[in-house]
Amino acid sequence: MICSMTGFSAVSIELDTGSLSLEIRSVNHRYLDLLLRIPDEMRILEPTIRDAISAQMARGKVECRIGFTARTAANNPARINLPLLRQLALWNTEVRDVLPAARDLGVADILRWNGILESNALPAGQLHDSVIKLLQQALTDFNAARAREGEKLKVFLLQRVKEINVLRLDIAPRIPAAIKAYEAKLRIRLLEALGSHDDERIRQEISMFAGKIDVDEELSRLHTHLSETERVLAKGGSVGKRLDFLMQELHREANTLGSKSMDAEVSRASMEMKILIEQMREQIQNIE
């Protein structure tokens, strides 16, 4: 299976004390870059979340966002943290014993104290279990979306491979015709310049010309690289880097074809190949 590095998934669940949501989105990247945006009370789960996502994706810039919206106070009233309240009262007395002029803690001061109000939230363990279940659901949807996009990319690439192969097969028969046309022109030029045909010189010139425009090696390597591209796509997995390397090799051969060309149609075919290869390269940047 070919997977795209671009994906998105958003899931949520309603709990007794609020709404828990989890979102995963990713774009292409040279390596795995994972960013977590989660509430502080869930930081203990960060290693578990990172491991779960890393097990599903080898490359890509991934952002995972978790949010929790508590119920309104009417449905989930807060209560005083009595142990902390007693501790504050003790501290207040101790401070006044040492500093009689110090101001007593007021009700507003106490209610603003961090941790003094407790809500009827789920126990941390139950909330964490819900996060893990939600993460697995999100990853399933996320991977399914990446696989669907990856299949589209695969079809796109195979179509371009087919088109390049058609161009490749069209080039080979044109080389003998180009040599024959060059021989005819050379005979006319020699006749005009020397008044006679010099068969030996013609053979030498033709041999040199044929060597310059011989593209059998380039066509053979094109065939090899295109076959390897098809094999890699069929195999699947994390193949983005391998495909990117093959595109470099294909472009090199197509460029050499153009530089050796003495025929307008071969030059056109070389240009068409490079356009198709560039289209493939752009899409391969999204493959994991």
C-alpha positions as CSV (number, residue, x, y, z in Angstrom):
1,M,0.0,0.0,0.0
2,I,1.2,3.5,-0.9
3,C,0.4,6.2,1.7
4,S,0.3,9.9,1.3
5,M,2.0,12.1,3.9
6,T,-1.1,14.4,3.8
7,G,-3.9,13.3,6.0
8,F,-6.6,14.5,8.4
9,S,-8.8,13.0,11.1
10,A,-11.0,14.6,13.8
11,V,-13.0,12.5,16.3
12,S,-14.7,13.3,19.6
13,I,-16.5,11.6,22.4
14,E,-19.0,12.8,25.0
15,L,-18.1,12.0,28.7
16,D,-20.1,12.6,31.8
17,T,-18.0,15.6,32.7
18,G,-17.4,17.1,29.2
19,S,-16.5,16.7,25.6
20,L,-13.1,15.2,24.6
21,S,-11.9,15.8,21.1
22,L,-8.8,14.7,19.2
23,E,-7.5,15.9,15.8
24,I,-4.6,14.7,13.7
25,R,-3.4,16.4,10.6
26,S,-0.2,16.0,8.5
27,V,1.7,17.4,5.5
28,N,4.8,16.3,3.7
29,H,8.2,16.6,5.3
30,R,11.7,15.1,4.8
31,Y,11.4,13.2,8.1
32,L,8.9,12.6,11.0
33,D,8.2,15.9,12.8
34,L,5.6,15.4,15.5
35,L,3.9,18.4,17.3
36,L,1.6,17.7,20.2
37,R,-0.9,20.3,21.5
38,I,-2.5,18.7,24.6
39,P,-3.8,19.9,28.0
40,D,-1.3,19.9,30.9
41,E,-3.2,17.2,32.8
42,M,-2.7,14.9,29.8
43,R,1.1,15.5,29.5
44,I,1.8,12.1,31.1
45,L,0.4,10.5,28.0
46,E,2.8,12.3,25.6
47,P,5.2,9.4,25.3
48,T,2.4,7.0,24.6
49,I,0.8,9.3,22.0
50,R,4.2,9.8,20.3
51,D,4.9,6.1,20.1
52,A,1.4,5.3,18.7
53,I,1.7,7.9,15.9
54,S,5.4,7.0,15.1
55,A,4.4,3.4,14.7
56,Q,1.9,4.4,11.9
57,M,4.0,7.0,10.0
58,A,7.6,7.2,9.0
59,R,7.7,10.6,7.5
60,G,5.6,13.8,7.6
61,K,5.0,16.9,9.7
62,V,2.2,15.7,12.0
63,E,0.2,17.8,14.5
64,C,-2.0,16.1,17.1
65,R,-4.3,18.3,19.1
66,I,-6.4,17.2,22.1
67,G,-9.0,19.3,23.8
68,F,-11.4,18.8,26.7
69,T,-14.4,21.0,27.3
70,A,-15.9,20.6,30.7
71,R,-19.6,20.7,31.4
72,T,-21.1,24.0,32.7
73,A,-21.0,24.7,36.4
74,A,-24.7,24.1,36.8
75,N,-24.3,20.5,35.6
76,N,-20.8,20.0,37.1
77,P,-20.6,22.2,40.2
78,A,-17.1,22.8,41.7
79,R,-16.3,22.1,45.4
80,I,-13.8,23.4,47.8
81,N,-10.6,21.4,48.3
82,L,-10.9,21.1,52.1
83,P,-7.4,19.8,52.8
84,L,-5.9,22.7,50.9
85,L,-8.3,25.2,52.6
86,R,-7.2,23.9,56.1
87,Q,-3.6,24.3,55.0
88,L,-4.2,27.9,53.9
89,A,-5.8,28.6,57.2
90,L,-2.8,27.2,59.0
91,W,-0.4,29.3,56.9
92,N,-2.5,32.4,57.5
93,T,-2.2,31.9,61.2
94,E,1.5,31.3,61.1
95,V,2.1,34.4,59.0
96,R,0.1,36.6,61.3
97,D,2.0,35.2,64.3
98,V,5.3,36.4,62.8
99,L,3.9,39.5,60.9
100,P,0.9,40.8,62.9
101,A,0.4,43.6,60.4
102,A,-0.1,41.2,57.5
103,R,-3.5,41.2,55.9
104,D,-5.7,38.1,56.4
105,L,-6.5,36.0,53.4
106,G,-9.9,37.0,52.1
107,V,-12.5,34.8,50.4
108,A,-11.6,36.1,47.0
109,D,-7.9,35.4,47.7
110,I,-8.7,31.8,48.7
111,L,-11.0,31.1,45.7
112,R,-8.3,32.3,43.3
113,W,-5.7,30.0,44.9
114,N,-4.5,27.3,42.4
115,G,-6.2,24.0,43.1
116,I,-8.7,25.3,45.7
117,L,-11.7,24.5,43.5
118,E,-12.3,20.9,42.4
119,S,-14.8,19.8,39.8
120,N,-16.5,16.4,39.6
121,A,-14.2,15.4,36.7
122,L,-13.5,11.9,35.7
123,P,-10.6,10.3,37.5
124,A,-7.3,10.9,35.7
125,G,-7.0,7.2,34.8
126,Q,-10.5,7.0,33.2
127,L,-9.9,10.2,31.2
128,H,-6.5,8.9,30.0
129,D,-8.1,5.6,28.9
130,S,-10.7,7.7,26.9
131,V,-7.8,9.6,25.2
132,I,-6.1,6.4,24.2
133,K,-9.2,4.9,22.7
134,L,-10.0,8.1,20.9
135,L,-6.4,8.2,19.5
136,Q,-6.7,4.7,18.1
137,Q,-10.0,5.6,16.4
138,A,-8.4,8.8,15.0
139,L,-5.3,6.9,13.7
140,T,-7.5,4.4,11.9
141,D,-9.4,7.1,10.1
142,F,-6.2,9.0,9.5
143,N,-4.4,6.1,7.9
144,A,-7.5,5.2,5.8
145,A,-7.5,8.8,4.4
146,R,-3.7,8.6,3.7
147,A,-4.2,5.3,2.0
148,R,-7.0,6.6,-0.3
149,E,-4.8,9.6,-1.3
150,G,-1.8,7.2,-1.8
151,E,-3.9,5.0,-4.2
152,K,-4.7,8.1,-6.2
153,L,-1.1,9.1,-6.4
154,K,-0.1,5.5,-7.4
155,V,-2.6,5.6,-10.3
156,F,-1.3,9.0,-11.4
157,L,2.3,7.8,-11.4
158,L,1.6,4.6,-13.3
159,Q,-0.2,6.6,-16.0
160,R,2.8,8.8,-16.4
161,V,5.1,5.8,-16.5
162,K,2.9,4.4,-19.3
163,E,3.1,7.7,-21.3
164,I,6.9,7.9,-20.9
165,N,7.2,4.3,-22.2
166,V,5.2,5.2,-25.3
167,L,7.5,8.0,-26.0
168,R,10.5,5.8,-25.4
169,L,9.3,3.2,-27.9
170,D,8.7,5.8,-30.5
171,I,12.2,7.2,-30.4
172,A,14.2,4.0,-31.2
173,P,12.9,3.6,-34.8
174,R,13.7,7.2,-35.6
175,I,17.4,6.9,-35.2
176,P,18.1,4.8,-38.4
177,A,16.0,7.3,-40.4
178,A,18.0,10.2,-39.0
179,I,21.3,8.6,-40.0
180,K,20.0,7.9,-43.5
181,A,18.8,11.5,-43.9
182,Y,22.2,12.7,-42.7
183,E,24.0,10.4,-45.2
184,A,21.9,11.9,-48.1
185,K,22.7,15.4,-47.1
186,L,26.4,14.6,-46.7
187,R,26.6,13.1,-50.2
188,I,25.0,16.3,-51.7
189,R,27.5,18.5,-49.8
190,L,30.5,16.5,-51.0
191,L,29.3,16.5,-54.5
192,E,28.9,20.3,-54.4
193,A,32.3,20.8,-52.8
194,L,34.4,18.1,-54.5
195,G,32.5,17.3,-57.6
196,S,32.3,13.6,-56.7
197,H,31.2,11.3,-53.9
198,D,34.0,10.2,-51.5
199,D,32.5,6.9,-50.1
200,E,35.3,6.4,-47.6
201,R,34.9,9.9,-46.1
202,I,31.1,9.4,-46.1
203,R,31.5,6.2,-44.2
204,Q,33.7,7.9,-41.6
205,E,31.3,10.8,-41.2
206,I,28.3,8.6,-40.9
207,S,30.1,6.5,-38.3
208,M,30.9,9.5,-36.2
209,F,27.4,10.9,-36.6
210,A,25.9,7.6,-35.6
211,G,28.0,7.5,-32.5
212,K,27.0,11.0,-31.5
213,I,23.2,10.3,-31.8
214,D,23.3,6.7,-30.5
215,V,20.8,6.7,-27.7
216,D,20.4,2.9,-27.2
217,E,22.1,3.1,-23.8
218,E,19.8,6.0,-22.7
219,L,16.7,4.2,-23.9
220,S,17.8,1.0,-22.1
221,R,18.4,2.8,-18.8
222,L,15.0,4.6,-19.2
223,H,13.4,1.2,-19.5
224,T,15.2,-0.1,-16.4
225,H,14.2,2.9,-14.3
226,L,10.6,2.8,-15.5
227,S,10.4,-0.9,-14.7
228,E,11.9,-0.2,-11.2
229,T,9.4,2.5,-10.6
230,E,6.5,0.1,-11.4
231,R,8.1,-2.5,-9.1
232,V,8.4,0.0,-6.2
233,L,4.9,1.2,-6.6
234,A,3.6,-2.4,-6.6
235,K,5.6,-3.3,-3.5
236,G,4.3,-0.3,-1.5
237,G,5.4,0.8,2.0
238,S,7.6,3.8,2.7
239,V,8.9,4.3,-0.9
240,G,8.9,8.1,-1.2
241,K,12.7,8.5,-1.0
242,R,13.3,5.6,-3.4
243,L,10.9,7.1,-6.0
244,D,12.4,10.5,-5.7
245,F,15.8,9.0,-6.5
246,L,14.4,7.2,-9.5
247,M,12.9,10.5,-10.8
248,Q,16.4,12.0,-10.7
249,E,17.7,9.1,-12.8
250,L,14.8,9.3,-15.3
251,H,15.4,13.1,-15.7
252,R,19.1,12.6,-16.4
253,E,18.4,10.1,-19.2
254,A,15.6,12.2,-20.7
255,N,17.9,15.2,-20.6
256,T,20.7,13.2,-22.4
257,L,18.3,12.2,-25.1
258,G,17.5,15.8,-25.8
259,S,21.2,16.8,-25.9
260,K,22.0,14.0,-28.4
261,S,18.9,14.6,-30.6
262,M,19.4,15.5,-34.3
263,D,15.7,15.0,-34.9
264,A,12.8,17.4,-34.1
265,E,10.5,14.5,-33.0
266,V,13.2,13.1,-30.7
267,S,13.7,16.5,-29.2
268,R,10.0,16.9,-28.7
269,A,9.7,13.4,-27.1
270,S,12.6,14.3,-24.7
271,M,10.8,17.5,-23.7
272,E,7.5,15.6,-23.1
273,M,9.4,13.1,-21.0
274,K,10.9,15.8,-18.8
275,I,7.5,17.4,-18.3
276,L,5.9,14.0,-17.3
277,I,8.9,13.3,-15.0
278,E,8.5,16.7,-13.3
279,Q,4.8,16.0,-12.8
280,M,5.7,12.7,-11.1
281,R,8.4,14.3,-9.0
282,E,5.9,16.9,-7.6
283,Q,3.4,14.3,-6.6
284,I,6.1,12.0,-5.1
285,Q,6.9,14.7,-2.6
286,N,3.6,13.8,-0.9
287,I,4.4,10.0,-0.7
288,E,5.6,8.6,2.6
